[in-house]
């Protein structure tokens, strides 16, 4: 697995210089990548189109997997005034290009999940022990929760949000609460009846089947299969959805990004959760992660943290120019990158 994170050179060099610097690095990256390796590049929207063409040239257009957009700001503060003046404000600060060396598209070795904001009211049925299918309202009258003094009946999702008692009922019956859904081709099964459920095994997969009022076969999906811990900032547990190429909520991380790793690095420092989740999604536990523009060293810390979380043995290689700035007169390697890792390793030993 390979990873490529580009430092923001927008104000430092021209676009032509940027592309000329990237080209030899990309050629080398392609040589170093394993056949099944992936490469990621974060780039601003000003240069995204040019860098995408450069990647297409080096890796081939068929190697393009996706473009991940990361929400790093919301429409608030000065952006509200800009929006009111007719501007389309910028919420996605990072565009992450993703290419695979051999062109495979199924790069997610581990799924990432985001919390669904509201209870899905399709989960309104529950499985009775005698084989019948009941209504959730029979298990608990969510219209008038006992811990809510409401005079008008609540909807299912409203009750789940406002009633702690009903929410606990749901959490304690995740395996019994179900929804009805379409199912693939099944031959007629004589034992199936409307209002009753039956467990059926097909091609090694378990299905819960029933018949609707028209006699069509339907499957029943358990709430527990869509429930679990999420990858959001607060890592909530609840009804969740699989994350696609829109990664929202990372604006929350930006409030602390300056302090991450215990070093100050103003030149396009990335949130550690963002890099950690890219690696979590696309790597094996024994992968080697290479960052060509390491900057403050976020990638290395992300690998260490992820290994600690899942017991992995990933290794990382960081490469960066020893850039000299007003705050780093002897270069960022000594005053930022290495300084960060001394602190990170100290924290790991505490």
C-alpha positions as CSV (number, residue, x, y, z in Angstrom):
1,X,0.0,0.0,0.0
2,X,1.3,3.4,-0.8
3,X,0.1,6.8,0.4
4,X,0.9,10.2,-1.1
5,X,0.0,13.4,0.7
6,X,0.8,16.7,-1.0
7,X,1.8,19.7,1.0
8,X,0.0,22.9,0.0
9,X,2.3,24.7,-2.3
10,X,-0.3,27.2,-3.6
11,X,1.5,30.3,-2.4
12,X,5.0,29.0,-2.6
13,X,5.6,28.0,-6.2
14,X,4.0,28.2,-9.6
15,X,1.7,25.5,-10.9
16,X,4.3,24.5,-13.5
17,X,6.9,24.0,-10.8
18,X,4.4,22.0,-8.7
19,X,3.7,19.6,-11.5
20,X,7.4,19.3,-12.4
21,X,8.1,18.4,-8.8
22,X,5.3,15.9,-8.6
23,X,6.1,14.0,-11.8
24,X,9.4,12.3,-10.8
25,X,7.9,11.5,-7.4
26,X,4.9,9.8,-8.9
27,X,7.0,7.8,-11.3
28,X,9.1,6.6,-8.4
29,X,5.9,5.9,-6.3
30,X,4.5,3.7,-9.0
31,X,7.7,1.7,-9.1
32,X,7.7,1.3,-5.3
33,X,4.0,0.4,-5.0
34,X,3.1,-3.3,-4.7
35,X,0.9,-4.6,-7.5
36,X,-2.2,-4.2,-5.3
37,X,-1.0,-0.9,-3.8
38,X,-3.0,2.3,-3.6
39,X,-1.9,6.0,-3.7
40,X,-3.7,9.0,-2.2
41,X,-3.1,12.6,-2.9
42,X,-4.7,15.5,-1.1
43,X,-5.0,18.6,-3.4
44,X,-6.9,21.9,-3.3
45,X,-9.6,22.6,-5.9
46,X,-7.4,25.1,-7.7
47,X,-4.9,22.5,-8.8
48,X,-7.0,19.3,-8.6
49,X,-7.7,19.1,-12.4
50,X,-4.0,19.5,-13.3
51,X,-2.8,17.0,-10.7
52,X,-5.5,14.5,-11.8
53,X,-4.2,14.7,-15.4
54,X,-0.7,14.1,-14.1
55,X,-1.8,11.0,-12.2
56,X,-3.7,9.8,-15.3
57,X,-0.5,10.0,-17.3
58,X,1.7,8.1,-14.8
59,X,-0.8,5.5,-13.5
60,X,-3.3,5.4,-16.4
61,X,-6.9,6.6,-16.5
62,X,-8.2,3.1,-15.7
63,X,-6.3,3.2,-12.4
64,X,-8.4,6.1,-11.0
65,X,-10.7,4.9,-8.2
66,X,-12.4,7.9,-6.7
67,X,-12.2,11.5,-5.5
68,X,-12.9,11.9,-1.8
69,X,-14.3,15.2,-0.6
70,X,-13.6,16.1,3.0
71,X,-15.8,18.6,4.9
72,X,-13.5,20.9,6.9
73,X,-15.7,23.9,7.3
74,X,-19.4,24.8,7.7
75,X,-21.3,27.8,6.4
76,X,-20.9,30.0,9.5
77,X,-19.1,33.2,10.5
78,X,-17.8,35.2,7.5
79,X,-19.1,32.5,5.1
80,X,-22.7,33.3,6.0
81,X,-22.3,36.8,4.7
82,X,-20.6,35.5,1.5
83,X,-23.5,33.0,1.0
84,X,-26.0,35.8,1.5
85,X,-24.2,37.8,-1.2
86,X,-24.7,34.9,-3.6
87,X,-21.4,33.1,-3.3
88,X,-21.2,29.3,-3.2
89,X,-19.1,28.9,-0.1
90,X,-16.5,26.3,0.2
91,X,-17.1,23.5,2.7
92,X,-15.0,20.7,1.2
93,X,-11.4,21.9,1.8
94,X,-9.6,18.7,0.7
95,X,-10.0,16.7,-2.4
96,X,-8.3,13.3,-2.1
97,X,-7.4,11.6,-5.4
98,X,-7.2,7.8,-5.1
99,X,-5.5,5.5,-7.6
100,X,-4.7,1.8,-7.5
101,X,-1.7,0.5,-9.3
102,X,-3.4,-2.5,-10.9
103,X,-6.7,-0.6,-11.5
104,X,-8.9,-2.5,-8.9
105,X,-11.7,-0.4,-7.5
106,X,-12.6,-2.4,-4.4
107,X,-10.0,-0.7,-2.3
108,X,-11.9,-0.7,1.0
109,X,-10.6,-3.5,3.1
110,X,-12.5,-2.2,6.1
111,X,-15.7,-0.2,5.8
112,X,-16.1,3.2,7.5
113,X,-19.5,4.2,9.0
114,X,-21.3,7.4,9.7
115,X,-24.2,7.9,12.1
116,X,-27.7,8.2,10.6
117,X,-29.1,11.4,12.1
118,X,-32.6,9.9,12.7
119,X,-34.2,6.6,13.4
120,X,-35.2,4.7,10.3
121,X,-39.0,4.3,10.6
122,X,-38.9,1.3,8.2
123,X,-37.7,-0.7,11.2
124,X,-41.2,-0.9,12.7
125,X,-41.6,-4.7,12.9
126,X,-40.4,-7.3,15.3
127,X,-39.9,-11.1,15.3
128,X,-42.0,-13.0,17.8
129,X,-40.7,-16.2,19.3
130,X,-43.7,-18.2,17.9
131,X,-42.8,-17.3,14.3
132,X,-45.2,-14.4,13.9
133,X,-44.3,-10.9,12.8
134,X,-45.5,-8.2,15.1
135,X,-45.6,-4.5,15.0
136,X,-43.1,-2.6,17.1
137,X,-45.9,-0.6,18.7
138,X,-47.0,-3.9,20.3
139,X,-43.7,-4.2,22.0
140,X,-43.8,-0.6,23.3
141,X,-46.4,2.1,22.5
142,X,-43.9,4.7,21.2
143,X,-46.7,7.1,20.4
144,X,-47.0,8.0,24.1
145,X,-43.7,7.1,25.9
146,X,-44.0,6.8,29.6
147,X,-41.2,9.2,30.3
148,X,-42.6,11.9,27.9
149,X,-45.6,14.1,28.8
150,X,-46.9,14.5,25.3
151,X,-50.6,15.0,24.5
152,X,-50.4,14.2,20.7
153,X,-48.9,10.9,19.4
154,X,-45.3,10.9,18.5
155,X,-43.8,9.4,15.3
156,X,-41.4,6.5,15.8
157,X,-38.3,8.5,15.0
158,X,-39.5,11.4,17.3
159,X,-40.1,9.0,20.2
160,X,-36.6,7.4,19.7
161,X,-35.0,10.9,19.9
162,X,-37.0,12.1,22.9
163,X,-37.7,9.1,25.0
164,X,-34.8,7.5,26.9
165,X,-37.1,4.6,27.9
166,X,-38.1,3.8,24.3
167,X,-34.5,4.2,23.1
168,X,-33.4,1.6,25.6
169,X,-36.2,-0.8,24.4
170,X,-34.8,-0.4,20.9
171,X,-31.2,-1.0,21.9
172,X,-32.2,-4.1,23.9
173,X,-34.1,-5.7,21.0
174,X,-31.8,-5.1,18.0
175,X,-31.9,-8.7,16.9
176,X,-35.7,-8.8,17.0
177,X,-36.6,-5.4,15.4
178,X,-36.7,-5.8,11.6
179,X,-37.8,-4.1,8.4
180,X,-39.3,-5.6,5.2
181,X,-37.2,-5.4,2.0
182,X,-36.9,-6.8,-1.5
183,X,-35.0,-10.0,-2.0
184,X,-33.4,-11.7,-5.0
185,X,-34.8,-14.7,-6.9
186,X,-36.2,-17.4,-4.7
187,X,-38.2,-20.4,-5.8
188,X,-41.6,-20.7,-4.2
189,X,-41.4,-21.9,-0.6
190,X,-44.6,-23.6,0.5
191,X,-43.9,-23.0,4.3
192,X,-43.9,-19.2,3.9
193,X,-47.0,-17.3,5.1
194,X,-48.0,-13.7,5.3
195,X,-47.5,-12.5,8.8
196,X,-45.0,-15.2,9.7
197,X,-41.2,-15.4,9.3
198,X,-39.0,-18.3,8.5
199,X,-35.2,-18.7,8.4
200,X,-33.9,-20.0,5.1
201,X,-30.3,-20.8,4.0
202,X,-29.3,-20.2,0.4
203,X,-25.7,-20.4,-0.9
204,X,-24.4,-20.3,2.6
205,X,-26.3,-17.1,3.5
206,X,-29.1,-16.9,6.1
207,X,-32.3,-15.1,5.1
208,X,-35.4,-14.3,7.1
209,X,-38.3,-14.6,4.7
210,X,-42.0,-13.9,4.7
211,X,-44.8,-13.2,2.2
212,X,-46.5,-9.9,1.8
213,X,-50.3,-9.4,1.3
214,X,-49.8,-10.0,-2.5
215,X,-48.0,-13.3,-2.0
216,X,-44.6,-12.0,-2.9
217,X,-41.5,-13.1,-1.1
218,X,-39.9,-10.4,1.1
219,X,-36.8,-10.5,3.4
220,X,-36.7,-9.2,6.9
221,X,-33.5,-7.2,7.8
222,X,-32.5,-7.1,11.4
223,X,-31.8,-3.7,13.0
224,X,-28.6,-5.1,14.6
225,X,-27.0,-5.5,11.1
226,X,-27.2,-1.8,10.6
227,X,-26.2,-0.9,14.1
228,X,-22.8,-0.3,15.6
229,X,-20.0,2.0,16.5
230,X,-19.4,4.8,14.0
231,X,-16.2,6.5,12.7
232,X,-17.4,10.0,13.5
233,X,-15.5,12.5,15.7
234,X,-17.5,11.3,18.8
235,X,-17.5,7.6,17.7
236,X,-21.2,7.3,18.6
237,X,-23.0,4.0,18.6
238,X,-26.3,3.7,16.8
239,X,-28.0,3.2,13.4
240,X,-25.3,3.8,10.9
241,X,-24.7,4.1,7.1
242,X,-21.6,3.1,5.1
243,X,-19.5,6.1,4.2
244,X,-19.0,6.9,0.5
245,X,-16.8,9.6,-1.1
246,X,-18.3,12.4,1.0
247,X,-16.5,12.5,4.4
248,X,-18.4,15.0,6.5
249,X,-17.8,16.3,10.1
250,X,-14.1,16.8,9.9
251,X,-14.5,20.5,10.6
252,X,-14.8,19.4,14.2
253,X,-11.2,18.1,14.1
254,X,-9.9,21.5,12.8
255,X,-10.4,23.1,16.2
256,X,-7.6,21.0,17.6
257,X,-5.5,20.2,14.6
258,X,-2.9,22.9,15.5
259,X,-2.1,21.0,18.8
260,X,-2.0,17.5,17.3
261,X,1.3,15.9,17.8
262,X,2.4,18.7,20.1
263,X,4.0,20.7,17.2
264,X,3.0,23.8,15.4
265,X,2.9,23.4,11.6
266,X,0.9,26.0,9.6
267,X,1.6,24.6,6.2
268,X,-1.4,22.4,5.4
269,X,-1.4,20.3,8.5
270,X,-3.9,17.4,8.1
271,X,-6.2,16.1,10.9
272,X,-4.8,12.9,12.3
273,X,-8.2,11.2,12.2
274,X,-8.5,11.8,8.5
275,X,-5.2,10.1,7.7
276,X,-5.8,7.4,10.2
277,X,-9.2,6.5,8.6
278,X,-7.7,6.5,5.1
279,X,-5.2,4.0,6.3
280,X,-7.8,2.0,8.2
281,X,-10.0,1.8,5.2
282,X,-7.4,0.8,2.6
283,X,-4.6,-1.1,4.4
284,X,-3.9,-4.6,5.8
285,X,-2.5,-4.9,9.3
286,X,1.0,-5.6,7.8
287,X,1.0,-2.9,5.1
288,X,3.8,-0.4,4.5
289,X,2.7,3.2,4.3
290,X,4.9,5.7,2.5
291,X,4.3,9.5,2.7
292,X,6.3,11.5,0.1
293,X,5.5,14.9,1.6
294,X,5.4,14.1,5.3
295,X,5.4,17.6,6.6
296,X,4.8,17.5,10.4
297,X,4.6,13.6,10.4
298,X,0.8,13.1,10.7
299,X,1.0,9.9,8.7
300,X,3.5,8.3,11.0
301,X,1.5,9.1,14.1
302,X,-1.7,7.9,12.4
303,X,0.0,4.5,11.7
304,X,1.1,4.2,15.3
305,X,-2.3,5.0,16.7
306,X,-4.1,2.6,14.3
307,X,-1.7,-0.2,15.2
308,X,-2.4,0.4,18.8
309,X,-6.2,0.2,18.1
310,X,-6.3,-3.0,16.1
311,X,-3.1,-4.7,17.0
312,X,-1.6,-4.2,13.5
313,X,2.0,-4.3,12.5
314,X,2.0,-1.6,9.8
315,X,5.2,0.1,9.1
316,X,5.7,3.7,7.7
317,X,8.3,5.6,5.8
318,X,8.3,9.4,5.8
319,X,10.1,11.6,3.3
320,X,10.0,15.3,3.4
321,X,12.2,18.2,2.2
322,X,13.9,20.0,5.0
323,X,11.9,23.2,4.3
324,X,13.2,26.3,6.0
325,X,10.8,28.9,7.3
326,X,10.8,31.8,9.7
327,X,9.8,29.5,12.5
328,X,12.0,26.6,11.4
329,X,15.4,28.2,10.5
330,X,17.1,24.9,10.5
331,X,14.4,23.0,8.7
332,X,11.2,21.3,9.5
333,X,12.8,17.8,9.9
334,X,14.5,18.8,13.1
335,X,12.1,21.3,14.5
336,X,8.8,19.7,13.5
337,X,8.8,16.2,12.2
338,X,11.4,14.6,14.6
339,X,10.2,16.7,17.5
340,X,6.7,15.3,17.0
341,X,7.9,11.7,17.0
342,X,9.9,12.2,20.1
343,X,6.7,13.4,21.8
344,X,4.5,10.7,20.3
345,X,6.8,7.9,21.3
346,X,7.0,9.4,24.8
347,X,3.2,9.4,25.0
348,X,3.1,5.8,23.9
349,X,5.4,4.7,26.7
350,X,3.4,6.5,29.4
